[in-house]
Amino acid sequence: MSWYKPADVGFATRSKMEDLGYGARLFLRLLWSVGPTFRRFGLVRDQIHFLGNYSLAIIAVSGLFVGFVFGLQGYYTLLRYGSSEALGLLVTLTLVRELGPVVTALLFAGRAGTSLTAEIGLMKAGEQISVMEMMAVDPIQRVLAPRFWAGVLAMPLLAAVFSAMGVVGGWAVGVLMIGVDAGSFWSQIQGGVDVWKDVGNGVIKSVVFGLTVTFIAVYQGFEAQATPEGVASATTRTVVTASLAVLGLDFILTAMMFTI
């Protein structure tokens, strides 16, 4: 007995291809709207405040505690090889190359991404999107684009805050609590961290993650069913899809950066 029909498989495949095609067109429209969007920078500024400022506390506190953990774990690992003075370099490289952009993107998806999806989904459920279209106002230009570009701008700034707080946390544990020499801690960072290869790679990752997470959030909100259940499902899809996309892209970007 067959549990599926070939027609059902074909219909599901065609539906997914249509969704991918529509998502690609929407993404290109958002990229193309960069000029008109920044001519009305007040809309972008308000969204940067909404997304970035309200996510700042959880990003900073998370970065501080991640730095605590890496300072403690890194010290006892390096102590085995007599290299405890390299603690600052270990903590900093781990944060700016990898953990800073990745963990920030995951936290951003859970905090700001869900807010974007829920906000846009509720606007659709309340027929505000339909009213804009009836008034000849493009909802993509007026609603989606400012939020999209605000997320792209906010992500690298939040990743920098996360990494900076992580370094402070590693310094607090290594220097103040354990007793690592402060001069060695900071001199290893100055001598071992390359601005372009290490910090630059982290910035590139954070920009790519900002594009990905924010687009998924606004797309899911814009395509959500105009019901409470539809908005809730779209919010869940935002977190799941954005998290998987960030982890997958992190592997691809890391492989490319170490190869080039």
TANOR-V558496 format. One record per residue. N is the residue number from 1. RES is the residue in three letters. SS is DSSP state (@ for helix, = for strand, . for the rest). OMEGA is omega in whole degrees, -180 to 180 (NA if undefined). BURIAL is + if it has 9 or more other C-alpha atoms within 8 Angstrom, else -. Layout:
BEGIN
[[N | RES | SS | OMEGA | BURIAL] [N | RES | SS | OMEGA | BURIAL]]
END
This chain:
BEGIN
[[1 | MET | . | -178 | -] [2 | SER | . | -180 | -] [3 | TRP | . | 180 | -] [4 | TYR | . | 178 | -] [5 | LYS | . | 178 | -] [6 | PRO | @ | 179 | -] [7 | ALA | @ | 178 | -] [8 | ASP | @ | 178 | -] [9 | VAL | @ | 179 | +] [10 | GLY | @ | 179 | -] [11 | PHE | @ | 180 | -] [12 | ALA | @ | 180 | -] [13 | THR | @ | 179 | -] [14 | ARG | @ | 179 | -] [15 | SER | @ | 179 | -] [16 | LYS | @ | 178 | -] [17 | MET | @ | 177 | -] [18 | GLU | @ | 178 | -] [19 | ASP | @ | 179 | -] [20 | LEU | @ | 179 | -] [21 | GLY | @ | 179 | -] [22 | TYR | @ | 178 | -] [23 | GLY | @ | 179 | +] [24 | ALA | @ | 178 | -] [25 | ARG | @ | 178 | -] [26 | LEU | @ | 179 | -] [27 | PHE | @ | 178 | +] [28 | LEU | @ | 177 | -] [29 | ARG | @ | 178 | -] [30 | LEU | @ | 177 | +] [31 | LEU | @ | -179 | -] [32 | TRP | @ | -176 | -] [33 | SER | . | -175 | +] [34 | VAL | @ | -180 | +] [35 | GLY | @ | 178 | -] [36 | PRO | @ | -178 | -] [37 | THR | @ | -177 | +] [38 | PHE | @ | 171 | -] [39 | ARG | @ | 173 | -] [40 | ARG | . | -170 | -] [41 | PHE | @ | 179 | -] [42 | GLY | @ | 178 | -] [43 | LEU | @ | 179 | -] [44 | VAL | @ | -180 | +] [45 | ARG | @ | 180 | +] [46 | ASP | @ | -180 | -] [47 | GLN | @ | 174 | +] [48 | ILE | @ | 177 | +] [49 | HIS | @ | -178 | +] [50 | PHE | @ | -176 | -] [51 | LEU | @ | -174 | +] [52 | GLY | @ | -175 | +] [53 | ASN | @ | -179 | +] [54 | TYR | @ | 176 | -] [55 | SER | @ | -172 | +] [56 | LEU | @ | -175 | +] [57 | ALA | @ | -178 | -] [58 | ILE | @ | 178 | -] [59 | ILE | @ | -177 | +] [60 | ALA | @ | -179 | +] [61 | VAL | @ | 179 | +] [62 | SER | @ | 178 | +] [63 | GLY | @ | 180 | +] [64 | LEU | @ | -178 | +] [65 | PHE | @ | 174 | +] [66 | VAL | @ | 176 | +] [67 | GLY | @ | 175 | +] [68 | PHE | @ | -176 | +] [69 | VAL | @ | -179 | +] [70 | PHE | @ | 176 | +] [71 | GLY | @ | -179 | +] [72 | LEU | @ | -179 | +] [73 | GLN | @ | -179 | -] [74 | GLY | @ | -179 | +] [75 | TYR | @ | -177 | +] [76 | TYR | @ | 174 | +] [77 | THR | @ | 180 | -] [78 | LEU | @ | -179 | +] [79 | LEU | @ | 178 | +] [80 | ARG | . | -176 | -] [81 | TYR | . | 178 | -] [82 | GLY | . | -176 | -] [83 | SER | . | -177 | +] [84 | SER | @ | 179 | +] [85 | GLU | @ | 178 | +] [86 | ALA | @ | -178 | +] [87 | LEU | @ | -180 | +] [88 | GLY | @ | 179 | +] [89 | LEU | @ | 180 | +] [90 | LEU | @ | -179 | +] [91 | VAL | @ | -176 | +] [92 | THR | @ | -179 | +] [93 | LEU | @ | 179 | +] [94 | THR | @ | -178 | +] [95 | LEU | @ | -173 | +] [96 | VAL | @ | -179 | +] [97 | ARG | @ | -166 | +] [98 | GLU | @ | -169 | +] [99 | LEU | @ | -179 | +] [100 | GLY | @ | 180 | +] [101 | PRO | @ | -174 | +] [102 | VAL | @ | -177 | +] [103 | VAL | @ | 177 | -] [104 | THR | @ | 179 | +] [105 | ALA | @ | 179 | +] [106 | LEU | @ | 177 | +] [107 | LEU | @ | 179 | +] [108 | PHE | @ | 178 | +] [109 | ALA | @ | -179 | +] [110 | GLY | @ | -177 | +] [111 | ARG | @ | -175 | +] [112 | ALA | @ | -178 | +] [113 | GLY | @ | 179 | +] [114 | THR | @ | 177 | +] [115 | SER | @ | 178 | -] [116 | LEU | @ | -179 | +] [117 | THR | @ | -179 | +] [118 | ALA | @ | -179 | +] [119 | GLU | @ | -179 | +] [120 | ILE | @ | 178 | +] [121 | GLY | @ | 177 | +] [122 | LEU | @ | 175 | +] [123 | MET | @ | 178 | +] [124 | LYS | @ | 179 | +] [125 | ALA | @ | 177 | +] [126 | GLY | . | 177 | -] [127 | GLU | . | 175 | -] [128 | GLN | @ | 177 | +] [129 | ILE | @ | 179 | +] [130 | SER | @ | 178 | -] [131 | VAL | @ | 177 | -] [132 | MET | @ | -180 | +] [133 | GLU | @ | 178 | +] [134 | MET | @ | 179 | -] [135 | MET | . | 179 | -] [136 | ALA | . | 174 | -] [137 | VAL | . | -178 | -] [138 | ASP | . | -179 | -] [139 | PRO | @ | 178 | +] [140 | ILE | @ | 180 | -] [141 | GLN | @ | -174 | +] [142 | ARG | @ | -174 | +] [143 | VAL | @ | -172 | +] [144 | LEU | @ | -173 | +] [145 | ALA | @ | 178 | +] [146 | PRO | @ | 179 | +] [147 | ARG | @ | 179 | +] [148 | PHE | @ | -177 | +] [149 | TRP | @ | 175 | +] [150 | ALA | @ | 177 | +] [151 | GLY | @ | 179 | +] [152 | VAL | @ | 179 | +] [153 | LEU | @ | -176 | +] [154 | ALA | @ | -174 | +] [155 | MET | @ | 179 | +] [156 | PRO | @ | 178 | +] [157 | LEU | @ | 179 | -] [158 | LEU | @ | 177 | +] [159 | ALA | @ | 177 | +] [160 | ALA | @ | 177 | +] [161 | VAL | @ | 180 | +] [162 | PHE | @ | -179 | +] [163 | SER | @ | -180 | +] [164 | ALA | @ | 179 | +] [165 | MET | @ | 176 | +] [166 | GLY | @ | 177 | +] [167 | VAL | @ | 177 | +] [168 | VAL | @ | 177 | +] [169 | GLY | @ | 177 | +] [170 | GLY | @ | 176 | +] [171 | TRP | @ | -179 | +] [172 | ALA | @ | -180 | +] [173 | VAL | @ | -175 | +] [174 | GLY | @ | -174 | +] [175 | VAL | @ | -174 | +] [176 | LEU | @ | -175 | +] [177 | MET | @ | -175 | -] [178 | ILE | @ | 178 | -] [179 | GLY | . | 174 | -] [180 | VAL | . | -179 | +] [181 | ASP | . | -177 | -] [182 | ALA | @ | 179 | -] [183 | GLY | @ | 177 | -] [184 | SER | @ | -180 | +] [185 | PHE | @ | -176 | +] [186 | TRP | @ | -180 | +] [187 | SER | @ | 176 | -] [188 | GLN | @ | 178 | +] [189 | ILE | @ | -179 | +] [190 | GLN | @ | -176 | -] [191 | GLY | @ | -173 | -] [192 | GLY | @ | -178 | -] [193 | VAL | . | 178 | +] [194 | ASP | . | -175 | -] [195 | VAL | @ | -174 | -] [196 | TRP | @ | -175 | -] [197 | LYS | @ | -175 | -] [198 | ASP | @ | 180 | +] [199 | VAL | @ | -180 | +] [200 | GLY | @ | 178 | +] [201 | ASN | @ | 177 | +] [202 | GLY | @ | 178 | +] [203 | VAL | @ | 178 | +] [204 | ILE | @ | 178 | -] [205 | LYS | @ | -177 | +] [206 | SER | @ | 177 | +] [207 | VAL | @ | 179 | +] [208 | VAL | @ | 178 | -] [209 | PHE | @ | 177 | +] [210 | GLY | @ | 176 | +] [211 | LEU | @ | -174 | +] [212 | THR | @ | -175 | +] [213 | VAL | @ | -177 | +] [214 | THR | @ | 178 | +] [215 | PHE | @ | 178 | +] [216 | ILE | @ | -178 | +] [217 | ALA | @ | -178 | +] [218 | VAL | @ | 179 | +] [219 | TYR | @ | -180 | +] [220 | GLN | @ | 177 | +] [221 | GLY | @ | -178 | +] [222 | PHE | @ | -179 | +] [223 | GLU | . | -179 | -] [224 | ALA | . | 174 | +] [225 | GLN | . | -174 | +] [226 | ALA | . | 177 | +] [227 | THR | . | 176 | -] [228 | PRO | @ | 179 | -] [229 | GLU | @ | 179 | -] [230 | GLY | @ | 178 | +] [231 | VAL | @ | 179 | +] [232 | ALA | @ | 179 | +] [233 | SER | @ | 179 | +] [234 | ALA | @ | 178 | +] [235 | THR | @ | 177 | +] [236 | THR | @ | 179 | +] [237 | ARG | @ | 179 | +] [238 | THR | @ | -178 | +] [239 | VAL | @ | -176 | +] [240 | VAL | @ | -176 | -] [241 | THR | @ | -179 | +] [242 | ALA | @ | -180 | +] [243 | SER | @ | 178 | +] [244 | LEU | @ | 179 | -] [245 | ALA | @ | 179 | +] [246 | VAL | @ | -179 | +] [247 | LEU | @ | 178 | +] [248 | GLY | @ | 179 | -] [249 | LEU | @ | 178 | +] [250 | ASP | @ | 178 | +] [251 | PHE | @ | -178 | -] [252 | ILE | @ | -179 | -] [253 | LEU | @ | 179 | +] [254 | THR | @ | 178 | -] [255 | ALA | @ | 179 | -] [256 | MET | @ | -177 | -] [257 | MET | @ | 178 | -] [258 | PHE | @ | 179 | -] [259 | THR | @ | -177 | -] [260 | ILE | . | NA | -]]
END
